[in-house]
Amino acid sequence: MAEESPRYSRILLKLSGEAFAGEIGYGIDPGFLEYISHEIKGIHDLGVQVAIVIGGGNIFRGFEGKNIGIDRATADYMGMLATMINALALQSALERHVNIPTRVLSAIEMRQVAEPYIRRRAVRHLEKGRAVIFAGGTGNPFFSTDTAAALRAAEIDAEVLLKATKVGGIYDRDPEKYPDAVLIKEITYLEVINRGIRVMDHTALTMCRENRIPIIVFNIKEKGNLRSAVLGEDVGSLVR
């Protein structure tokens, strides 16, 4: 059998915090950690340089702060700390389950547990074959982790941003509410914005558009989808 050749040599994988909750619904599901570790190993073994941005919604979201009387900026910083918890959990899982050397780089300085984010250092880690996890969002309140993913993808010259979701791609309407929702295989950044399709926030989409970074939206829960996306196979939806 011919050796499989990846279409992309350096990727940015965006994982939501909700995915980390797995079947538990809150916190961190050990089963998901082991599963996603093996999925990442599947592309790491192809020689692909893997960078990851993680959300923190399984623990805390910034906009939830208003419900408990916390101002938005403070709540957003709390959400950034939640991403660090997820990042450390994924780092441990990658090294324990699949033996991939991993570095966590944080936009908020926490020297005891992670390296400070420095672009050149991140690229060097990737070139050495280490998986790099970016924690702490952008380091600023009022910006989502989707925007952090777009920013880091641009900074490290990632060839594609892989947006992992729990559905098969981009649909004309919410597939969880409407069984007859139609999958959109390919769409432009402007169409996503103009049609109000909730894939990523507008800041993230605009950044990807300006830096010509294609976005592949796919179902991370289907085993092998991540590897198929990296190989350039027909998986999910493409935004370009």
N, C-alpha and C positions, 0 to 999 in steps of 0.2 A: 504494500500500500504506500502511495506517495506521501511524503512528509507534509503535514499541514503547515501552511505559511500564513501568519497573521496579516491582516490588511493594515492594522495599526501597530506601531512599535512603541508608542507611549500613550497611555490613556488616563483619563480622570474618571473615576467611578464615584457617583453620588449615591450614597445610601441614606435612606430616611431613618430617623430615630424610631419611628413606628415599626419598621422592619425588625429592629432588634428586640421588640417586645414579643415577636413570634406569635405563638398560640396563647401565650400567657395574657397578653393584652396590656401589660404594664411592666416597666423595668426591662431586664435583659433575660432573654430565653437562651439557655445554654445550647439547646438543640439548634437554634438559628446560627449561633456563633460557629458551631462545628460545621454546619452546612455551608455557610458563606465562606469559611476558610478553605474548604475543598473546591468551591467554585472559583475562588481567586487563584488557588494553586493551579487550576486548569489553564489559566491564561499566563500565569507566571512561568510555567513549564515551557511555554511557547517562546519564551525570551522577551515577552512584552514587559515594558516598564510600567508598573502599576502605582498610581497615586489615588488616594481615597479621601473624600470629604464626607463626614458623617453629621447628620442632624441630631437633635436632642429631644425630639418630641415625645419619646417614650418616657422621659423623666420630667421635662418642663419646657414649655414654650413661652417666649417673651410676651406675646399678646394675652396670655392667661393671667398675667400679673394684675391686670385691672380688676379681675374678679376677686382678688384677695387684698386689694388696696395697695398694690406696689406700683410705683411709676414705671413707665415703659422702658426707660433706659436701664434702670436697675434690673427689671425683669429680663431684659435681653441679655445682660451680663450673666444672670443666673442660667439662662439657656445655653450660653457659651460654655459654662462650667459643666453642664449636662453633656455637651458634646465631648468633653475631655473624658468623662466617665466611660462613654461608649468607645472612644478611641483606645483607651487603655485596655478595655475588655477585648477589643478586636486584636490589638497587638499581641496580647497574651495568647489568644486562640490561634492566631496565625503561626506563632512560634511553637506552640505546644502541639497542635493538631497536625500541621503540615510542614513544619520546620522551615518557614520562610523568614529570613532576617527582616526585621521591621523597625522603622523609626517613627516616632510620633513627634510632629512639629506643631507647636502651638502659637497662635496669634496673640494669646495672652501669656505672659511669661510665667512659667512654673518650672523652674530649673530642676527641682527634685524629681519630677516625673516625666518631663518632656524637654526637647530642645526648643529654643526660640525659633520662630519661623524666619529663615533667611533663604531667599530664592536660590542663590547659588548653592547653598548647602543642600537644599531639597533636590536640585538637579543632580548634584554629585551622588547623593544616596541612590537615586534612580539609576544612574549610570553604573553603579556598583552592584545592581541587581537586588537592592532592598525595596520592599514595599514601603511606601511613605504614606502616613496617615496625617492629614491636616485637621487639627482640632482648634476650637475657639472661634469658629466662623471667620469673619474678616477682622475680628478684634474690635469692632465698633458696633454700637447699638443701632437699631433701625434697619439693619441689613440681614437678609435671610441666609441660611446655609446654602440655598440654591445660588444666590449671588456669590457667596464665598467659593462655591464650586466653579462658577464661570470665571471668577477672578484668578483662582489658582491654575485653572486650565490654561488661561492666557499667559500667565507668568512662566509656567514651566514648558510652554510650547506643546501642550498635549494636542494630539491629532484628532481627538474626538472626546466628547463628554458623554458618558454612558449614564443615563438617568434610570436608576432601578426603581420600579414601582411594583404594585401588586396586581396590576392589570396588564393586558397584552400590548398596550401602546397608547396612542392618542386616538380618542373617539370623538365623534361629532357631538356627543353628550355623555353624561355619566353612565358607564356601562353597568354599574352596581345598582342604579335606579331604573334604567331602561334596558331591558333585555335585547331590544332591537337596535341598540346603538351600533353605528357603523365604524369600523376601524379605518383610520386614515393612514395609509402607508407612507406617504410623503407629503410634506407641507413646508412652506417657507416661514421664516421667523415672523415676518409682517402679518401673514395670514393668521398665525397663532394669536398674535396680539390683537388684531382687528376683530377676530371672531370671538375673542374673550375665552379662549380655551385655556383651562388651568393646567398647564404643564409645568412651567416655572414662572416666577414673578417677572414682571416686565424688565426690571433692571438686569436680571440674569440673562434674559433673552436678548436684550439690546447689546450686552457685552459680548455674548457669543456671536451675534450678527456682525458687530464691528470688527471682531477678530477672526471672523470666518471659521469658527469652530462648530462643526456639525454636532447635533445632539441626537442620540439614539435613545428612545424611550422604550423600555421592554419590561417584561415580567420576570423579576428576579426569582420568583418562587418556582419557576419551571427549570428543573435541573438541566444544565448545559446551555442555557440561553446566553449567559455571559460569554462563554467560549465561542458560541456561534456568532455573536455580535462582533467580537474581535476578529474573527476569521472573515468577516464581511458577508456572512450569510443573511438570508432574508428573515430578520427577526425584528419584531416590534415596529416602531414608526421612526422615520427620519425627518429631522428638522434641519433645513439648510437654506 
